[in-house]
Amino acid sequence: MKVKEVADLVGISVRTLHHYDEIGLLIPKNTTESGYRLYSNSELETLQQILFFKELGFPLKKIKEIISSPSFDRGEALALHRKMLVEKRIRLDKMISTIDKTIQHAKGEIEMSNNEKFEGFDFSHNPYEQEARERWGDKAVDESNAKINNMSKGERKDFEDEFNGIYRNLAAIRHESPESDVAQEGIKEWYDFLNRMGNYSLDAFKGLGQMYVDDKRFTKNIDQFGEGLAVFMRDAMAVYADRNK
């Protein structure tokens, strides 16, 4: 199949396919006499695999690394994709239910507890862990994961409640100046919380805050607690890091 035919079949742009070719992610082995790219069935299967990874939030660089590995097994990858997508569907169903309840609550039809307002939000599993490892090394991430994995069910529930509580508090003060005492007290609570789970330097803390804004996936998740929260946290984290060096 030619590029335009593949683009129409899949629902992506011709430019996207050209980009995949340029970065060595998906290079058609065959071309027509006129020089047009031709995609085989095998290459279409690879494209499907790439799009599954993209749907789950993997960056193109990481996708290329995975599918180029000699140990890559397509069957195992598909099984993992299915598992992760089912988990994502369950979480989205919970969030849709929370939205429906919130609409009813806004109309005065039902009452919602604070816990019910945040059902479906789950930050205990970080799909961007590899990015954190690449930026700051394995140690902080491994220490944090080890502590979480060793928690009892009750301890993990307390951990999640505290995590959400910190974010709700920061969302409530996000319109304050990042340099204000109240903002710095709130962001210190976040810094202390992170360092109970791992070992984050002030530079890493500041870099993490910048990622909240640079990576729109983080921004989207954080701003679910309140629009503009990611930017506020970035600025407050930068002030905290600079003041405490």
Backbone torsions as a table, in degrees:
resi	resn	phi	psi	omega
1	MET	NA	141.5	177.6
2	LYS	-78.4	167.0	-175.9
3	VAL	-56.2	-48.0	-177.5
4	LYS	-62.5	-37.7	179.3
5	GLU	-66.3	-40.7	178.5
6	VAL	-66.9	-43.1	179.5
7	ALA	-58.9	-44.4	179.4
8	ASP	-66.9	-39.2	-179.8
9	LEU	-64.0	-44.6	-172.7
10	VAL	-86.3	-32.2	-177.3
11	GLY	92.9	26.0	175.4
12	ILE	-118.7	171.6	-176.6
13	SER	-85.2	156.3	173.7
14	VAL	-60.9	-36.8	-179.8
15	ARG	-61.5	-36.9	178.8
16	THR	-63.3	-43.8	179.2
17	LEU	-65.1	-39.2	176.7
18	HIS	-62.8	-39.2	179.8
19	HIS	-64.5	-43.5	178.3
20	TYR	-59.8	-36.8	177.9
21	ASP	-67.3	-45.6	-176.5
22	GLU	-62.4	-36.2	-177.5
23	ILE	-91.9	3.9	176.8
24	GLY	77.7	18.4	-180.0
25	LEU	-82.2	-41.5	179.4
26	LEU	-145.0	100.5	-176.5
27	ILE	-111.4	110.4	177.4
28	PRO	-61.2	133.5	-177.5
29	LYS	-80.2	-23.0	-175.3
30	ASN	-113.8	151.9	175.2
31	THR	-138.4	159.3	175.7
32	THR	-77.6	172.5	178.0
33	GLU	-61.4	-26.2	-180.0
34	SER	-85.4	-2.4	177.5
35	GLY	94.2	7.0	178.9
36	TYR	-77.8	139.4	178.6
37	ARG	-66.0	143.5	176.5
38	LEU	-126.2	127.0	-178.1
39	TYR	-101.4	127.2	178.2
40	SER	-85.7	171.8	176.8
41	ASN	-61.2	-37.2	178.8
42	SER	-62.6	-40.5	-179.9
43	GLU	-71.6	-30.2	174.4
44	LEU	-67.0	-36.5	176.7
45	GLU	-65.1	-38.6	176.8
46	THR	-64.8	-40.7	178.0
47	LEU	-62.0	-41.2	177.0
48	GLN	-58.6	-43.9	179.9
49	GLN	-61.7	-43.3	178.7
50	ILE	-58.7	-44.6	-176.7
51	LEU	-70.2	-31.1	173.8
52	PHE	-63.3	-45.7	178.8
53	PHE	-61.8	-42.0	179.7
54	LYS	-61.9	-41.1	179.7
55	GLU	-59.5	-29.7	-178.7
56	LEU	-92.4	6.9	172.1
57	GLY	90.6	11.4	179.3
58	PHE	-76.1	135.6	175.4
59	PRO	-71.2	154.3	-176.8
60	LEU	-58.8	-37.8	179.9
61	LYS	-59.5	-42.8	-179.5
62	LYS	-70.8	-37.6	178.3
63	ILE	-60.8	-44.6	179.6
64	LYS	-60.6	-43.1	180.0
65	GLU	-61.3	-42.2	-177.1
66	ILE	-67.7	-52.9	-172.8
67	ILE	-75.0	-15.0	177.6
68	SER	-88.4	-10.0	-177.9
69	SER	-68.8	137.8	177.8
70	PRO	-60.9	-23.9	-177.8
71	SER	-89.0	0.7	-177.8
72	PHE	-64.8	129.7	179.5
73	ASP	-121.9	114.8	-175.2
74	ARG	-61.9	-40.2	-179.6
75	GLY	-62.6	-44.8	178.8
76	GLU	-64.6	-38.9	-179.9
77	ALA	-64.2	-42.1	179.3
78	LEU	-63.3	-40.6	178.3
79	ALA	-62.7	-40.3	178.6
80	LEU	-67.6	-41.4	177.4
81	HIS	-57.0	-45.1	-177.6
82	ARG	-62.2	-44.9	-179.7
83	LYS	-59.6	-45.8	-177.9
84	MET	-68.4	-36.8	179.5
85	LEU	-70.1	-36.4	175.8
86	VAL	-63.1	-42.8	177.4
87	GLU	-61.8	-40.8	178.9
88	LYS	-64.5	-40.3	180.0
89	ARG	-64.1	-41.5	179.0
90	ILE	-61.5	-44.0	-179.6
91	ARG	-65.2	-41.7	179.4
92	LEU	-65.2	-38.4	176.5
93	ASP	-59.9	-41.0	178.7
94	LYS	-64.5	-41.4	-178.9
95	MET	-68.4	-37.6	176.6
96	ILE	-62.6	-42.8	176.8
97	SER	-60.8	-40.3	178.4
98	THR	-64.5	-40.1	177.5
99	ILE	-62.2	-45.6	179.9
100	ASP	-59.5	-43.2	179.1
101	LYS	-66.4	-38.0	-179.7
102	THR	-64.5	-38.3	176.9
103	ILE	-62.7	-44.4	178.5
104	GLN	-64.7	-38.6	179.1
105	HIS	-64.4	-41.4	-179.6
106	ALA	-64.2	-30.2	178.7
107	LYS	-83.7	-5.2	-179.3
108	GLY	81.9	14.0	-176.8
109	GLU	-82.7	-29.4	179.3
110	ILE	-140.9	166.2	172.3
111	GLU	-105.1	145.9	178.3
112	MET	-124.9	135.9	173.4
113	SER	-78.7	164.2	177.5
114	ASN	-61.3	-37.4	178.2
115	ASN	-63.0	-40.7	-179.4
116	GLU	-65.4	-29.8	-178.3
117	LYS	-65.9	-19.4	-175.8
118	PHE	-120.1	18.9	176.0
119	GLU	-67.1	132.9	179.9
120	GLY	104.1	-23.2	175.0
121	PHE	-76.8	125.7	-177.7
122	ASP	-139.6	106.5	178.7
123	PHE	-108.4	10.1	-178.4
124	SER	-71.8	-25.9	176.0
125	HIS	-110.2	122.1	-176.5
126	ASN	-103.5	106.9	-178.6
127	PRO	-70.6	-7.2	-178.0
128	TYR	-107.2	24.6	-176.5
129	GLU	-58.3	-39.1	-178.1
130	GLN	-60.9	-38.0	179.5
131	GLU	-64.4	-40.1	177.5
132	ALA	-64.0	-40.8	178.6
133	ARG	-61.4	-43.5	-177.4
134	GLU	-66.8	-32.8	-176.5
135	ARG	-81.8	-40.7	-170.9
136	TRP	-124.1	4.3	179.3
137	GLY	88.2	171.0	-173.3
138	ASP	-79.5	-26.5	-166.8
139	LYS	-58.6	-53.6	-177.0
140	ALA	-62.7	-40.9	-179.6
141	VAL	-66.1	-44.8	-179.2
142	ASP	-64.5	-40.4	178.9
143	GLU	-63.0	-43.9	-179.8
144	SER	-63.4	-46.9	-179.5
145	ASN	-62.7	-40.6	-179.4
146	ALA	-61.4	-42.5	-179.7
147	LYS	-65.6	-42.4	180.0
148	ILE	-66.5	-43.3	-178.0
149	ASN	-67.0	-26.1	-179.7
150	ASN	-87.9	-0.1	179.6
151	MET	-76.2	148.3	171.3
152	SER	-75.1	170.6	180.0
153	LYS	-60.0	-41.0	179.6
154	GLY	-67.0	-41.2	179.0
155	GLU	-64.9	-38.7	179.8
156	ARG	-66.9	-36.6	177.5
157	LYS	-64.5	-42.1	177.7
158	ASP	-62.9	-40.2	179.0
159	PHE	-61.1	-46.9	-179.2
160	GLU	-65.8	-38.2	178.7
161	ASP	-64.8	-41.7	179.6
162	GLU	-66.2	-42.9	178.1
163	PHE	-56.0	-52.5	-178.7
164	ASN	-64.8	-34.9	178.9
165	GLY	-62.9	-40.8	178.5
166	ILE	-63.1	-43.7	-179.5
167	TYR	-66.2	-38.1	178.5
168	ARG	-65.4	-39.8	178.8
169	ASN	-64.4	-44.4	178.9
170	LEU	-64.7	-37.5	178.1
171	ALA	-63.4	-35.8	-178.3
172	ALA	-69.0	-25.1	-177.2
173	ILE	-110.8	13.1	-172.1
174	ARG	-66.7	-15.0	179.1
175	HIS	-89.9	-3.0	175.1
176	GLU	-77.2	163.8	174.9
177	SER	-66.9	135.2	177.9
178	PRO	-57.6	-22.6	-178.8
179	GLU	-88.8	-7.6	-176.9
180	SER	-67.5	158.6	179.9
181	ASP	-60.6	-41.9	-177.0
182	VAL	-66.2	-37.2	178.5
183	ALA	-68.1	-41.4	-178.5
184	GLN	-70.9	-32.2	175.0
185	GLU	-66.5	-41.7	179.8
186	GLY	-66.6	-40.5	-177.0
187	ILE	-75.6	-28.0	174.8
188	LYS	-64.0	-37.5	177.2
189	GLU	-60.3	-39.0	178.0
190	TRP	-67.9	-42.9	178.6
191	TYR	-61.8	-45.8	-180.0
192	ASP	-64.1	-38.7	179.5
193	PHE	-63.0	-46.4	179.6
194	LEU	-60.8	-38.9	-176.6
195	ASN	-80.4	-11.5	168.4
196	ARG	-75.6	-25.6	-177.8
197	MET	-94.6	-27.2	-177.9
198	GLY	-149.7	-147.6	-178.7
199	ASN	-140.9	87.5	-175.9
200	TYR	-103.6	120.8	175.3
201	SER	-71.1	168.2	177.5
202	LEU	-63.3	-36.7	178.0
203	ASP	-65.6	-41.9	178.7
204	ALA	-64.9	-39.2	178.6
205	PHE	-61.4	-45.1	178.4
206	LYS	-64.3	-41.9	178.7
207	GLY	-64.5	-36.6	177.6
208	LEU	-62.8	-42.9	178.3
209	GLY	-60.9	-39.9	178.2
210	GLN	-64.3	-36.9	178.9
211	MET	-63.6	-31.4	179.4
212	TYR	-57.0	-28.6	-178.0
213	VAL	-99.7	-39.3	-178.0
214	ASP	-67.2	-36.6	-178.4
215	ASP	-98.7	108.0	-174.1
216	LYS	-63.6	-20.1	176.0
217	ARG	-66.2	-42.6	177.0
218	PHE	-65.7	-45.9	-179.1
219	THR	-55.5	-44.8	-178.1
220	LYS	-61.9	-44.6	-179.1
221	ASN	-67.2	-45.3	-177.1
222	ILE	-67.4	-41.8	-176.6
223	ASP	-71.1	-4.9	172.5
224	GLN	-67.0	-22.1	176.2
225	PHE	-81.9	-19.2	180.0
226	GLY	167.0	127.8	-177.1
227	GLU	-59.8	130.7	-179.9
228	GLY	92.6	-1.2	-177.1
229	LEU	-65.2	-40.2	-177.9
230	ALA	-60.0	-44.5	179.6
231	VAL	-65.0	-43.6	178.6
232	PHE	-59.7	-44.7	-179.4
233	MET	-65.0	-42.5	178.4
234	ARG	-56.7	-48.3	-176.9
235	ASP	-67.0	-42.5	-179.3
236	ALA	-67.3	-37.4	179.0
237	MET	-67.4	-37.2	178.3
238	ALA	-65.9	-43.3	178.4
239	VAL	-62.3	-44.5	-179.0
240	TYR	-61.8	-45.4	-178.5
241	ALA	-63.5	-44.7	-178.3
242	ASP	-67.0	-36.7	-178.2
243	ARG	-72.0	-27.6	-171.1
244	ASN	-105.6	8.1	177.8
245	LYS	-72.7	NA	NA
